[in-house]
Amino acid sequence: MAKVIANESQVIVEPWWVRGRIVFIGAGLGLVWWVLTSLLRHYVVEPLACQNLSSATACVDSFGVSGNIATVLVALLGTYILIRFVQPRPIVITLASAVLLWDIAAFMDGLGWFETLLWGIVLYAIAYTLFSLIARIRLLAVALAVAAVVVLVIRILIAL
């Protein structure tokens, strides 16, 4: 009689082409972030914030404000796309990426449009790939805790 040994993996296993797809989704969302940031800056934030001198700080930081708005919109779009592509735990991926990439426009303020576009694509691709790997952890509580610790450590390293 054969002995059956239960072997339950702690990580969700997927084929390589499914895992590689998240890199392209992240890069595409980085492109969308850049487009939304540029459009919001030129057509929404600057016309509204730069009308009078009482809101001069929002006018000066119009790229940062529009980047933060675009981050929220991209997170919503990213959640929808990840759900459509049946990615495990899309909320973990998009929420952690949005928190990590919050205020990246302020870091990129002053760069040229091509550099901002390139960094947006690269950072979103890296963030979505990193958090998709973390989201594959079987236990949701562990995946959330690991994602929170990674976000915290990276944000601290950025602040230094």
KARA-V51732 format. One record per run of one state. SS is the DSSP state (~ for helix, > for strand, _ for the rest). FROM is the first residue (numbers start at 1). TO is the last residue. If there is no record, write none. Layout:
ss: (SS & SS)
from: (FROM & FROM)
to: (TO & TO)
This chain:
ss: (_ & > & _ & ~ & _ & ~ & _ & ~ & _ & ~ & _ & ~ & _ & ~ & _ & > & _ & ~ & _)
from: (1 & 11 & 12 & 16 & 50 & 53 & 61 & 62 & 85 & 90 & 101 & 104 & 109 & 113 & 136 & 137 & 138 & 140 & 160)
to: (10 & 11 & 15 & 49 & 52 & 60 & 61 & 84 & 89 & 100 & 103 & 108 & 112 & 135 & 136 & 137 & 139 & 159 & 160)
